[in-house]
Amino acid sequence: MIPKYNEMYNEVLKVLNNHDEMRLKDIVSEVSDVLNLSIEDRNLMLDNNKSTIIYYRLGWTKTYLVKAGLLETIKRGVFKITPEGKSVLQSGIKITDEYLMKYDNFVEFFQRYKEMSERNSNKENITPLENIDMSLKMISSRLSDELLELILSKEPIFFEKLVLDLLEKMGYAFDTESIIRTRYGNDEGIDGIVKEDKFGFRNIYVQAKRWNNSVGRPEIQKFLGAVAGQGGTKGLFITTSTFTNEALEYAKKQLQVKLVLVDGKMLTNLMIQYNLGVSVVKTYEIKQIDVDYFNNDLV
């Protein structure tokens, strides 16, 4: 029998403790060996999906351990155990969701999913369509978290390129050559410039900050000065983290330069919406009665 995702925390840490880094598919293979899963269990597929159940569940196991800081993402689809993960493993503690609640980042993450799950599981007050919608939101939220993990594992220069690629996907530039990437390390606070028209009458000045800590008012003030120094009237500040209330209020008060602040959550939601760094795995069609067809009486 295949264990639930939250019943395999220790097994995943044990497997990763024997390697410098691992891909999820290799984690699945070795954990399956540790659990002595039968060939039938290993190959058991999700309904209407190309993924195996064990792969899908261990994907969630990995996500929870990453959120608690016991695993970390090295690069896309590659993970390693952290010093904290090694310490917990050596302690011999049986890891549960309750144990992971000792980590602040996991608490925030878990509460978000718990609220969705509770609403999703209330079958008496929810319709099938609402059930599907809630499930899709949970999947999208998890994808957003994983995107942010991958972005933070990359170099700052990669993040700058990602931001400009997103603006191109969103259609802000009139062509690919109108997106200008400033020289790295000598950008005077401007990481990119997007020309909205061919002559450059309307430019968007961009700064991309791959940070873990909240961006405060001083950073926004510096950016405002950099945009004004270029004679610009539009500034877009995108970060992987969040903005302090002081930073948000300061940006709202500016009249000469329009400042738009995008935090990590909004960034990953936009990436999902415009298919940057993600791909469609499966599409579902939901159909309903065509009332017009049946009301069109033939004479």
N, C-alpha and C positions, 0 to 999 in steps of 0.2 A: 504493500500500500504506500502511495506517495505521501510524504508528510506535508503539512501546511507550510506556507512560506516562513511563518514565525516559529517553526519547530526545527529549523536547519541553521540557525545562527552559528552555533558552535562548530558544526561540521564545515561550514564555509570558511571560518577562521582557521580551522585546523589545516584544511587543504592549502589555503593561501600562505600559511606560515611556512610551508615547505618549498615555496617558490618566491623568486624576487618579484615577479608580476605574472598575471594570468588573464587570458581572455575569458569572457563569460562561458563560451562553449566548452572550454577546457575545464572550467570550474564545475559545470554541469556534469561532465564526464567523470571527474574524480569524486565528486560528492555522491554520484550515483553508485560508484564502486564502494565508497565508505558505507553507504546505506544498504548495500547488497540488493539493489533494485533489480527486479527481473527484466528480461528483454522486453516483455510486454509492457511493463510499467514505463520503461525508458522511452518506448515508442508511442505511448498513448498520447493521442492528439487532442487539442481543444476542439470543440465543435466549431465548424465553419472557420477554421484557422489553420495556418501552416505550421504553427509552433507546437512543440510538445508541451504537455502539462508541466513536466519537471523543469523545463527551460523557462517557462513563463513564471512559475512560482519562485525559482531561484533568482529570477530577475528582480522580483520584489524583495527577496531576502537581501540581495546585494544592495538595493536602494536603501533599505532601512539601516543597514550597517554603515553605509556611506554617510547617511544623515547623522548618525550617532558619532561619526568620527573614528570608527573602528576599521574602516576601509577607506581608501582614497582612489580617485580616478586619475590614472597616469596620462592616458590619452583615450581616444575614442574606443570604447569597448575593452579597455585594459585596466586592471585594478591591482592594488597591492595592499597588504595589511599595514596598518599604522603602528607606531610604538604603543599607543593606547590599546589597540587591538591585541597586540602581543601580550601586554600586561594583563588584560582581562582573560585572555586564553590561558595564561600561565597560572592565574588564580584558581582555575577550576570551577568558576561560577557557571551555572546553567543560565545562559542568556535568554531572557524573555522580553516581551514588549515592555513590561513593567520595569525591568532592569534598565532598559535603554532610556527610560524616562528621566534618568539622572543627568542626561546630556541636554542642555538647553536647546540646541539646534534641532534635536530629535523631537523634543516636546512641541515646538512650534509646528514642525512638519506633521507629527502624528495627530495633533488636534485638528489640523486642517482636513486630513483624510478621515478621521473619526467622524467629524460632522457630516462629511459627504456620505460615508458609509451608513450612518444611522438614518439619514434621510432616504438613502437608497433602499434600505432594508425594511422600511415601514410600508409593507405591502398593502395595508388596509387603506392608506391614504394617498397612494401613488398609482398613476396609470402606467401601462406598459411603455408608452412613449416617454413619459417622465423618467421612468426607470432607465431607458436607453440613454436619454439625455444626460442623466446624472453619471452613468457609467462612462460616457464619453468625456465628461468633464474631469473625472478622476484620472482617466488615461492621459488626457491633455495636460493636467496638472503635474503628473509624474514626468511626462516628457519635458515639460518646462524646467523642472528641477534638474533633470539629467543634462539638458542643454547647458544650463548654467554651470554645472560641475565641469563639463568639457571645456567651456570657455575659460574658466578659471585655471584649468590645467595647461592652457596654452600661454605663449609669450604675449606681452602687451601689443607687440607689433601685429600679431594675428588678429587681435581684437579690433584694432583700428581698421584693418582691411574688412573684417566682418561687418562693421558698422556701415562702411561705404557700400559694400555689396547689398546690404539690406535697403539702403536708400535707393539704390538702382532698381532693386526688385519692386519697391513701392512706387516707382515711376516719378520720382522727383526731378531727375535729370532728363534733359531732352535727348541725350545720347550718351554712349559709354565714355566718350572722350570729355564730356563735361563734368566728370567726377575727377577731381584733382586730389591726389594724396600728397600731403606735404612731406618734406624730408624728415625721416625719423630722427628724433633727438635734437632737431634744430627747427622746430615748428612754431616757436613763440606762442605756445598755447593753443594753436590751431592744428588739428590732425588731418583735416580734410576740408575741401571746398566743393560745393555742389552748385553748378551753374544751372539755374532754372530756365534761362533763355539763351539763345545763341550768342548774343552780344555781352552777356554777363551783367545785365542791368540788375538782375535779382539773384543774389548769391546767398547760399546757406553755409554758414561757418560751423564746423563740427569739431567737438572734442569728445574723445572716447577714453573713459577711465575704467580700467580693469582693476577694481578695488574690492576689498572685503569690508572695510569700514564705511560708515555713512559719509556721504559728501556734504560738507558744511558750507556755510555762507562764504567764507574766505575763498574757497575754490571757485565758486560761482562769480564772485567779484573779479577774480583774476581773469576768468573767461570773458566776462563782460568787457573788461578793459582790452583784451586781445581782439574781440570782435569789433569794438569801437575803433581800435587802432587801425583796423583794415578798412574802415569806412563802411562797415556792414551794419545791417539793420535786423538780421535774422541769425540767431544762434541756437544750435542744437547740442545739448550736453547729454551724453548717454553713458551710463555707468552699469556695472554688474551688481552694484550694491543698492543702497537706498539714499535718499536725501533727507537731511534734517528739516524740521519744520521751518527753521530760520532761513535755510537755503530756498525752500519752496516759496515762502512769503516774499523774500527778496526778489526772486525772479518775477513774481506776479506784479510787483510794483514798477518794473521798468517800462518806460514809455518810448524812449528813443530806440532801444534795441529790444525786439521781441525774443524772449528766451523760452525755449521749450526744454523741459527736463524729463528724461526717460530713465526709469530705474530698471533693475534686472528683470523683474517680473514682467513689466510691459515689453521689454526688449525680447524676451523669449516668446511671449505671446505673439508678437509681430513676426518673429521668425517662423513660428508654426503657421500663422495665417498666410504668409507669403512664401511658404515652402523653401526657406533658406536653412540648409543644414539638416533637413528632415525629408522623408519620402513617404508617400502613401502606401500603406501595407494592404489595406482592405477597404472597400467602399460598399456601403449598404444602401439599398433603395427602400424607402417606405412609401407605399402607395395608398391612395384612398379612392373612394367612388367619384367618378366624373359625373356630377349632378347635371351639368348642361347636356350631356349625351342622352341621359334618360328623360330629360324634360323636352327634348326636341322630338315631339310627336310627328309621326309621318301621316300625311293626309291620304 
